[in-house]
Amino acid sequence: MAHSSDRWLYNHGVLRLTFIVVGTCLVGYIVGPPLYWHLKENWSAQASCPPCGCDCSSEALFSMPLGLINSSYSDCGKHDPEMNEELEKDIVDLLSEELRLRRYIANDNLEHTKVMIMEAKKSSSQYQKEAEKCNTGMETCEEAREKAEAAVIKERKLSELWETRARALGWKD
């Protein structure tokens, strides 16, 4: 009996160790990549940019909407010409540029929609013409069938008349 309880403890210990290793691997798998990329971005940002002597308070950043930051932070980004150019733009210029871009996109979408509507109208017109041709052909066929049916009835009557005359003159099947 003592042997089986030692074995159970041994198996229990191995199982616990396995769970700890698997749990650690899962935590590393889940947390590792985001932490790696975060640290890599911070490291590369520090390595590639010269130190910025900005006097930017974090309270002012959070009080303004992120899209409306303008030249009030004139000492930030002075070393980067592209950033300096963007920061010097007036908020009205930025908003008017955004409106112009949205108007361009809306006009482009409207033009595309108009082209698609014209193509749909052309296709619809073509299908209507085909349907009219089909209806005309059906009417012609129906008229020809009615004429043929009338001709068959007329032929039967004539045939019956000749058969009656032939029987009267002594003809037998």
Accessible surface in RSA format (square Angstrom, percent):
REM  Atomic radii and reference values for relative SASA: ProtOr
REM  Chains: A
REM  Algorithm: Lee & Richards
REM  Probe-radius: 1.40
REM  Slices: 20
REM RES _ NUM      All-atoms   Total-Side   Main-Chain    Non-polar    All polar
REM                ABS   REL    ABS   REL    ABS   REL    ABS   REL    ABS   REL
RES MET A   1   203.74 105.5 158.39 104.8  45.35 108.0 138.62 117.9  65.12  86.3
RES ALA A   2    75.24  69.2  65.04 100.4  10.20  23.2  71.51 100.7   3.73   9.9
RES HIS A   3   141.11  77.1 135.83  94.4   5.27  13.5 101.66 104.8  39.45  45.9
RES SER A   4    65.52  55.4  58.52  78.1   7.00  16.1  47.25 100.6  18.28  25.6
RES SER A   5    58.04  49.0  53.13  70.9   4.91  11.3  45.25  96.4  12.79  17.9
RES ASP A   6    88.17  61.8  82.98  82.6   5.20  12.3  26.26  61.8  61.91  61.7
RES ARG A   7   153.30  64.4 147.70  75.3   5.60  13.3  33.85  46.3 119.44  72.4
RES TRP A   8   156.04  62.6 153.06  74.1   2.98   7.0 126.14  67.3  29.90  48.5
RES LEU A   9   106.64  59.4  99.06  70.9   7.58  19.1  99.35  69.8   7.29  19.6
RES TYR A  10   153.84  71.8 144.09  82.0   9.75  25.4 109.53  82.3  44.31  54.6
RES ASN A  11    81.24  56.0  77.36  74.8   3.89   9.4  22.47  54.1  58.77  56.8
RES HIS A  12    72.60  39.7  68.74  47.8   3.86   9.9  55.11  56.8  17.49  20.4
RES GLY A  13    36.77  45.3   0.00   N/A  36.77  45.3  31.45  86.3   5.32  11.9
RES VAL A  14    70.12  46.1  68.28  61.8   1.84   4.4  69.34  60.2   0.78   2.1
RES LEU A  15    92.54  51.5  90.65  64.9   1.89   4.8  92.44  64.9   0.10   0.3
RES ARG A  16   144.94  60.9 140.93  71.8   4.01   9.5  42.97  58.7 101.97  61.8
RES LEU A  17   110.92  61.8 109.18  78.1   1.73   4.4 110.43  77.6   0.49   1.3
RES THR A  18    65.64  46.7  61.43  62.3   4.21  10.0  49.26  66.2  16.38  24.8
RES PHE A  19   131.89  66.0 124.77  77.3   7.12  18.5 125.25  75.9   6.64  19.0
RES ILE A  20   100.95  57.4  93.47  69.6   7.48  18.0 100.12  72.1   0.83   2.2
RES VAL A  21    79.43  52.3  76.97  69.7   2.46   5.9  79.33  68.9   0.10   0.3
RES VAL A  22    74.85  49.2  73.56  66.6   1.29   3.1  74.69  64.9   0.15   0.4
RES GLY A  23    29.40  36.3   0.00   N/A  29.40  36.3  28.94  79.4   0.46   1.0
RES THR A  24    92.67  65.9  83.98  85.1   8.69  20.7  70.73  95.0  21.94  33.2
RES CYS A  25    80.78  61.1  68.89  76.8  11.89  27.9  31.33  79.4  49.45  53.3
RES LEU A  26    97.92  54.5  97.62  69.8   0.30   0.7  97.87  68.7   0.05   0.1
RES VAL A  27    93.40  61.5  92.18  83.5   1.22   2.9  93.37  81.1   0.03   0.1
RES GLY A  28    40.92  50.5   0.00   N/A  40.92  50.5  34.95  95.9   5.97  13.4
RES TYR A  29   170.01  79.4 157.26  89.5  12.75  33.2 116.20  87.3  53.81  66.3
RES ILE A  30   117.35  66.8 104.76  78.0  12.59  30.3 109.87  79.1   7.47  20.3
RES VAL A  31    78.11  51.4  74.96  67.9   3.16   7.6  77.85  67.6   0.27   0.7
RES GLY A  32    27.51  33.9   0.00   N/A  27.51  33.9  25.45  69.8   2.06   4.6
RES PRO A  33    65.95  48.1  61.40  56.0   4.56  16.6  65.65  54.2   0.30   1.9
RES PRO A  34    84.14  61.3  71.47  65.1  12.67  46.1  80.31  66.3   3.82  23.8
RES LEU A  35    94.14  52.4  90.29  64.6   3.85   9.7  93.43  65.6   0.71   1.9
RES TYR A  36   121.81  56.9 116.81  66.5   4.99  13.0  90.12  67.7  31.68  39.1
RES TRP A  37   135.64  54.4 135.60  65.6   0.04   0.1 115.61  61.6  20.03  32.5
RES HIS A  38   102.65  56.1  99.02  68.8   3.64   9.3  62.91  64.8  39.75  46.2
RES LEU A  39   102.21  56.9  99.03  70.8   3.18   8.0  99.36  69.8   2.85   7.7
RES LYS A  40    92.19  45.0  86.17  52.9   6.02  14.3  55.10  49.6  37.09  39.5
RES GLU A  41   111.75  64.2 108.29  81.9   3.46   8.2  37.66  72.8  74.09  60.5
RES ASN A  42    64.80  44.7  62.96  60.8   1.84   4.4  15.78  38.0  49.02  47.4
RES TRP A  43   174.36  70.0 172.92  83.7   1.43   3.4 145.70  77.7  28.65  46.5
RES SER A  44    49.95  42.2  47.74  63.7   2.21   5.1  33.07  70.4  16.88  23.6
RES ALA A  45    54.62  50.2  46.28  71.4   8.34  19.0  51.93  73.1   2.69   7.1
RES GLN A  46   141.39  79.1 116.46  85.1  24.93  59.3  46.62  99.2  94.77  71.9
RES ALA A  47    72.51  66.7  30.70  47.4  41.81  95.1  42.18  59.4  30.34  80.4
RES SER A  48    90.67  76.6  53.87  71.9  36.80  84.8  51.13 108.9  39.53  55.4
RES CYS A  49    76.80  58.1  65.68  73.3  11.11  26.1  19.68  49.9  57.11  61.6
RES PRO A  50    88.57  64.5  74.68  68.1  13.88  50.5  81.53  67.3   7.03  43.7
RES PRO A  51   127.52  92.9 105.74  96.4  21.78  79.2 117.32  96.9  10.20  63.4
RES CYS A  52    68.36  51.7  38.49  42.9  29.87  70.2  31.20  79.0  37.17  40.1
RES GLY A  53    73.46  90.6   0.00   N/A  73.46  90.6  44.14 121.1  29.32  65.7
RES CYS A  54    48.98  37.1  20.30  22.6  28.69  67.4  12.51  31.7  36.48  39.3
RES ASP A  55   126.77  88.8 107.36 106.9  19.41  45.9  29.17  68.6  97.60  97.3
RES CYS A  56    49.23  37.2  20.96  23.4  28.27  66.4  15.02  38.1  34.21  36.9
RES SER A  57    62.64  52.9  52.14  69.6  10.50  24.2  47.58 101.3  15.06  21.1
RES SER A  58    70.57  59.6  63.53  84.8   7.03  16.2  34.36  73.2  36.21  50.7
RES GLU A  59   144.39  82.9 135.58 102.6   8.81  21.0  53.26 103.0  91.13  74.4
RES ALA A  60    32.54  29.9  26.87  41.5   5.67  12.9  31.80  44.8   0.75   2.0
RES LEU A  61    64.15  35.7  63.87  45.7   0.28   0.7  63.87  44.9   0.28   0.8
RES PHE A  62   168.88  84.5 139.29  86.3  29.60  77.0 142.54  86.4  26.34  75.4
RES SER A  63    90.89  76.8  51.00  68.1  39.89  91.9  50.79 108.2  40.10  56.2
RES MET A  64    58.02  30.0  52.47  34.7   5.56  13.2  42.97  36.5  15.05  19.9
RES PRO A  65    80.27  58.5  68.35  62.3  11.92  43.3  79.71  65.8   0.56   3.5
RES LEU A  66   144.98  80.7 126.61  90.6  18.37  46.2 126.72  89.0  18.26  49.1
RES GLY A  67    66.74  82.3   0.00   N/A  66.74  82.3  41.39 113.6  25.35  56.8
RES LEU A  68    56.70  31.6  56.48  40.4   0.22   0.6  56.70  39.8   0.00   0.0
RES ILE A  69    45.42  25.8  33.69  25.1  11.73  28.3  33.69  24.3  11.73  31.8
RES ASN A  70    29.78  20.5  29.17  28.2   0.61   1.5   0.81   2.0  28.96  28.0
RES SER A  71    57.05  48.2  48.74  65.0   8.31  19.2  18.00  38.3  39.06  54.7
RES SER A  72    80.24  67.8  41.53  55.4  38.71  89.2  52.61 112.0  27.62  38.7
RES TYR A  73    27.35  12.8  25.87  14.7   1.48   3.9  24.45  18.4   2.90   3.6
RES SER A  74    72.10  60.9  63.27  84.4   8.84  20.4  35.07  74.7  37.04  51.9
RES ASP A  75    48.18  33.8  42.51  42.3   5.68  13.4  25.00  58.8  23.18  23.1
RES CYS A  76    21.96  16.6  20.88  23.3   1.08   2.5  17.67  44.8   4.29   4.6
RES GLY A  77    16.77  20.7   0.00   N/A  16.77  20.7  14.54  39.9   2.23   5.0
RES LYS A  78   124.49  60.7 105.38  64.7  19.12  45.5  56.16  50.6  68.33  72.8
RES HIS A  79   126.64  69.2  96.67  67.2  29.97  76.7  66.89  68.9  59.75  69.5
RES ASP A  80    68.97  48.3  66.02  65.7   2.95   7.0  25.05  59.0  43.92  43.8
RES PRO A  81   103.17  75.2  92.63  84.4  10.53  38.3  98.91  81.7   4.26  26.5
RES GLU A  82   135.48  77.8 132.24 100.0   3.23   7.7  48.30  93.4  87.17  71.2
RES MET A  83    92.34  47.8  88.63  58.7   3.71   8.8  78.62  66.8  13.73  18.2
RES ASN A  84    47.49  32.7  47.49  45.9   0.00   0.0   1.73   4.2  45.76  44.2
RES GLU A  85   109.63  62.9 104.83  79.3   4.80  11.4  35.45  68.6  74.18  60.6
RES GLU A  86    86.67  49.8  82.20  62.2   4.47  10.6  39.18  75.8  47.50  38.8
RES LEU A  87    25.86  14.4  25.31  18.1   0.55   1.4  25.79  18.1   0.07   0.2
RES GLU A  88   121.59  69.8  97.04  73.4  24.54  58.4  38.08  73.7  83.51  68.2
RES LYS A  89    57.91  28.2  52.35  32.1   5.56  13.2  39.32  35.4  18.58  19.8
RES ASP A  90    73.33  51.4  68.95  68.6   4.38  10.4  24.05  56.6  49.29  49.2
RES ILE A  91    45.32  25.8  45.32  33.8   0.00   0.0  45.32  32.6   0.00   0.0
RES VAL A  92    96.92  63.8  95.81  86.7   1.12   2.7  96.51  83.9   0.41   1.1
RES ASP A  93    78.40  54.9  76.01  75.7   2.38   5.6  16.24  38.2  62.16  62.0
RES LEU A  94    43.17  24.0  37.73  27.0   5.44  13.7  38.02  26.7   5.16  13.9
RES LEU A  95    90.38  50.3  90.06  64.4   0.32   0.8  90.12  63.3   0.25   0.7
RES SER A  96    58.37  49.3  51.73  69.0   6.64  15.3  40.06  85.3  18.31  25.7
RES GLU A  97    58.08  33.3  57.02  43.1   1.06   2.5  13.56  26.2  44.52  36.3
RES GLU A  98    75.08  43.1  73.75  55.8   1.33   3.2  28.09  54.3  46.99  38.4
RES LEU A  99   107.26  59.7 105.32  75.3   1.94   4.9 105.32  74.0   1.94   5.2
RES ARG A 100   137.26  57.6 136.42  69.5   0.85   2.0  60.70  83.0  76.56  46.4
RES LEU A 101    87.34  48.6  87.07  62.3   0.28   0.7  87.32  61.3   0.02   0.1
RES ARG A 102   151.79  63.7 147.35  75.1   4.44  10.6  46.40  63.4 105.40  63.9
RES ARG A 103   147.60  62.0 141.14  71.9   6.46  15.4  54.96  75.1  92.64  56.1
RES TYR A 104   149.86  70.0 146.03  83.1   3.83  10.0 105.44  79.2  44.42  54.8
RES ILE A 105    99.89  56.8  99.05  73.8   0.84   2.0  99.89  71.9   0.00   0.0
RES ALA A 106    56.66  52.1  47.73  73.7   8.93  20.3  52.62  74.1   4.04  10.7
RES ASN A 107    82.86  57.1  78.99  76.3   3.87   9.3  24.18  58.2  58.69  56.7
RES ASP A 108    76.86  53.8  72.88  72.5   3.98   9.4   5.74  13.5  71.11  70.9
RES ASN A 109    85.73  59.1  84.22  81.4   1.51   3.6  22.80  54.9  62.93  60.8
RES LEU A 110    96.07  53.5  92.15  65.9   3.92   9.9  95.52  67.1   0.55   1.5
RES GLU A 111   112.73  64.7 110.32  83.5   2.41   5.7  31.55  61.0  81.19  66.3
RES HIS A 112   113.80  62.2 109.27  75.9   4.53  11.6  73.45  75.7  40.35  46.9
RES THR A 113    64.91  46.2  63.17  64.0   1.74   4.1  43.38  58.3  21.53  32.5
RES LYS A 114   119.23  58.2 117.82  72.3   1.41   3.4  70.08  63.1  49.15  52.4
RES VAL A 115    73.27  48.2  71.50  64.7   1.76   4.3  73.27  63.7   0.00   0.0
RES MET A 116    98.59  51.1  94.84  62.8   3.75   8.9  84.59  71.9  14.00  18.5
RES ILE A 117    85.39  48.6  83.56  62.2   1.83   4.4  85.28  61.4   0.11   0.3
RES MET A 118   102.93  53.3 102.93  68.1   0.00   0.0  84.04  71.5  18.89  25.0
RES GLU A 119    90.34  51.9  88.36  66.9   1.98   4.7  35.37  68.4  54.98  44.9
RES ALA A 120    60.80  55.9  49.11  75.8  11.68  26.6  57.04  80.3   3.76  10.0
RES LYS A 121   128.05  62.5 121.32  74.4   6.73  16.0  74.65  67.2  53.40  56.9
RES LYS A 122   139.09  67.9 130.59  80.1   8.50  20.2  80.25  72.2  58.84  62.7
RES SER A 123    52.38  44.3  50.40  67.3   1.98   4.6  19.43  41.4  32.95  46.2
RES SER A 124    55.54  46.9  49.00  65.4   6.55  15.1  29.18  62.1  26.36  36.9
RES SER A 125    47.63  40.2  45.52  60.8   2.11   4.9  26.22  55.8  21.41  30.0
RES GLN A 126   113.66  63.6 111.21  81.3   2.44   5.8  25.73  54.8  87.93  66.7
RES TYR A 127   157.38  73.5 153.34  87.2   4.04  10.5 106.10  79.7  51.29  63.2
RES GLN A 128   113.84  63.7 110.96  81.1   2.88   6.9  32.19  68.5  81.65  61.9
RES LYS A 129   127.11  62.0 125.15  76.8   1.96   4.7  71.01  63.9  56.10  59.8
RES GLU A 130    88.99  51.1  85.47  64.7   3.52   8.4  30.92  59.8  58.08  47.4
RES ALA A 131    52.03  47.8  44.25  68.3   7.78  17.7  51.45  72.5   0.58   1.5
RES GLU A 132   111.01  63.7 108.90  82.4   2.11   5.0  40.44  78.2  70.57  57.6
RES LYS A 133   137.76  67.2 125.83  77.2  11.93  28.4  85.76  77.2  52.00  55.4
RES CYS A 134    78.07  59.1  66.38  74.0  11.69  27.5  25.32  64.1  52.75  56.9
RES ASN A 135    87.60  60.4  86.61  83.7   0.99   2.4  17.57  42.3  70.03  67.7
RES THR A 136    83.08  59.1  82.23  83.4   0.84   2.0  58.12  78.1  24.96  37.7
RES GLY A 137    33.81  41.7   0.00   N/A  33.81  41.7  32.97  90.5   0.83   1.9
RES MET A 138   125.71  65.1 122.68  81.2   3.03   7.2  92.04  78.2  33.67  44.6
RES GLU A 139   110.87  63.7 107.01  81.0   3.86   9.2  38.86  75.2  72.01  58.8
RES THR A 140    81.14  57.7  79.42  80.5   1.72   4.1  61.74  82.9  19.40  29.3
RES CYS A 141    84.77  64.1  77.56  86.5   7.21  16.9  25.69  65.1  59.08  63.7
RES GLU A 142    77.94  44.7  75.80  57.3   2.13   5.1  35.90  69.4  42.04  34.3
RES GLU A 143   102.06  58.6 100.73  76.2   1.33   3.2  31.83  61.6  70.23  57.3
RES ALA A 144    56.97  52.4  49.33  76.1   7.65  17.4  52.95  74.6   4.02  10.7
RES ARG A 145   120.41  50.6 113.47  57.8   6.94  16.5  73.52 100.5  46.89  28.4
RES GLU A 146    94.09  54.0  87.67  66.3   6.42  15.3  30.62  59.2  63.47  51.8
RES LYS A 147   151.50  73.9 143.59  88.1   7.92  18.8  92.42  83.2  59.08  62.9
RES ALA A 148    56.68  52.1  48.21  74.4   8.47  19.3  55.86  78.7   0.82   2.2
RES GLU A 149    90.50  52.0  84.86  64.2   5.64  13.4  32.69  63.2  57.81  47.2
RES ALA A 150    59.82  55.0  50.98  78.7   8.84  20.1  55.56  78.2   4.26  11.3
RES ALA A 151    57.91  53.2  49.60  76.5   8.30  18.9  55.31  77.9   2.59   6.9
RES VAL A 152    74.00  48.7  72.76  65.9   1.24   3.0  73.91  64.2   0.10   0.3
RES ILE A 153    82.95  47.2  82.47  61.4   0.47   1.1  82.85  59.7   0.10   0.3
RES LYS A 154   155.44  75.8 152.03  93.3   3.41   8.1  97.61  87.9  57.83  61.6
RES GLU A 155   110.28  63.3 109.25  82.7   1.02   2.4  45.86  88.7  64.42  52.6
RES ARG A 156   164.79  69.2 159.87  81.5   4.91  11.7  56.49  77.2 108.30  65.6
RES LYS A 157   142.69  69.6 135.84  83.3   6.84  16.3  84.98  76.5  57.71  61.5
RES LEU A 158    86.22  48.0  82.39  58.9   3.82   9.6  85.51  60.1   0.70   1.9
RES SER A 159    66.89  56.5  58.71  78.4   8.18  18.8  26.90  57.3  39.99  56.0
RES GLU A 160   120.11  69.0 117.04  88.5   3.06   7.3  35.00  67.7  85.11  69.5
RES LEU A 161    82.54  46.0  78.09  55.9   4.46  11.2  82.02  57.6   0.52   1.4
RES TRP A 162   147.79  59.3 146.06  70.7   1.72   4.0 135.05  72.0  12.74  20.7
RES GLU A 163    75.90  43.6  70.18  53.1   5.71  13.6  21.79  42.2  54.11  44.2
RES THR A 164    83.06  59.1  79.33  80.4   3.73   8.9  64.60  86.8  18.46  27.9
RES ARG A 165   119.94  50.4 116.67  59.5   3.27   7.8  41.99  57.4  77.94  47.2
RES ALA A 166    34.71  31.9  28.17  43.5   6.54  14.9  34.03  47.9   0.68   1.8
RES ARG A 167   110.56  46.4  94.33  48.1  16.24  38.7  44.31  60.6  66.25  40.2
RES ALA A 168    86.81  79.8  43.95  67.8  42.86  97.5  56.81  80.0  30.00  79.5
RES LEU A 169   163.09  90.8 127.31  91.1  35.78  89.9 132.33  92.9  30.76  82.8
RES GLY A 170    54.67  67.4   0.00   N/A  54.67  67.4  34.78  95.5  19.88  44.5
RES TRP A 171   128.83  51.7 116.72  56.5  12.11  28.4  97.05  51.7  31.78  51.6
RES LYS A 172   172.76  84.3 155.10  95.2  17.66  42.0 100.25  90.2  72.51  77.2
RES ASP A 173   144.46 101.2  78.84  78.5  65.62 155.2  56.47 132.9  87.99  87.7
END  Absolute sums over single chains surface
CHAIN  1 A    15956.0      14246.4       1709.6      10146.8       5809.2
END  Absolute sums over all chains
TOTAL         15956.0      14246.4       1709.6      10146.8       5809.2
